């Protein structure tokens, strides 16, 4: 595990996110600093604000109040074009549902983030490299429906990595996978984090998944309630005790 370089990758200051259909804010006055290169797990039950926080950091949603800065880019007030550029070049997204396009093969799915790049040969080369990085060499021409769940998540990860982002945002990436396949995906995320020095922010309600991170941040009702640095020998039971109510499953 690595604890980060010290320079801030993510800075959140008093961030609030309100939705018209919710009585309480989805994120409620949250402040958080994540050093560059750190692997942080966001842990909490359904409705605790994990996914909302990932969407705010990844500029998929806009904060109602507060300040968000990612690798020196202030997201508050960025133009639509600025947000698009930020998402394309800074952040890779991995979700619980793979969001692959059924009619496109693995290689074509990985190439979708590069659609604005007209250099076809370069696009193919980078997509092939990303598929190799996640262990899918030889699967390039297969459609999503012919791949296992774990293989589909690997395609989704290759798509997230193809633009060489500095930050990986993963929302319950093992949620639709069996235990063995989920473990393989987490090992892959760990390896990519270590080999590329990527900052990782991962949402989960599973203590076993959270233990793979350097640090676990607990959320309840959109508020940060615990912040634990994970020692090498920590058990799931010890993490649950430290996290308290935030460790309860969805």
Order of alpha helices (4+ residues) and beta strands (2+ residues): beta-beta-beta-alpha-beta-beta-alpha-beta-alpha-alpha-alpha-beta-alpha-beta-alpha-beta-beta-alpha
